[in-house]
Amino acid sequence: MGQDIKLTASDGFELGAYRADPASAPNGAVVVIQEIFGVNHHIRSVCDRLATEGYVAVAPSIFDRITPNFQCGYSGDEIAHARKFVASPDWAAMLRDTQAAIEAVKSVGPVGIIGFCLGGSIAYAAATKLAGLSAAVGYYGGAVVRFADDKPTVPTQLHFGEKDSGIPLSDVETIKSRRPEVEVFIYPNAQHGFHCDERASYDKASADIAWPRSLAFFGKHLKK
């Protein structure tokens, strides 16, 4: 269903991406922003799922500026290695690469963005800073609280796990109080990464609620 493509950011940097297209005329497009594990099997599967829902989906490889084509799984060693990529994240560069993905698909219709983990934070930042979006969805973005004083310019929905060891509920409450216009959902007993069925922290009950919510949100706001 999908294919590897190239994107060019505003500063001329060329990065890789994965793109999946629906079988019929698209309803719009969704940019998918990776976790710290790269555009791996899971992120590609998210793109494929969105394509079956009628969206062109594109996932930019936002670590290409550091290590081209990086992707990994979820073992302890792989997680420890992947965390090195975000020891001092270059948010501006990742947003440039996200904007390149938006530009690549905006001709098909309204564009949404969805991100997970690191990507959840980028999706929120994109909603406040980037052009060309119509909706944003973020899953367990740990840095969202740092950006919470920035108001999204498009409808935004956020998902958090109640038992996320890296995102205290006090952070989620801060986000809710500062951004009452943002939809915020907390999933009981869910941990960080609860949406990913390839991680030990996968929580099917929560994922089976969050994903349809995300699709309904896009269905509402990504209308031609």
Disulfide bonds with the S-S distance in Angstrom:
none
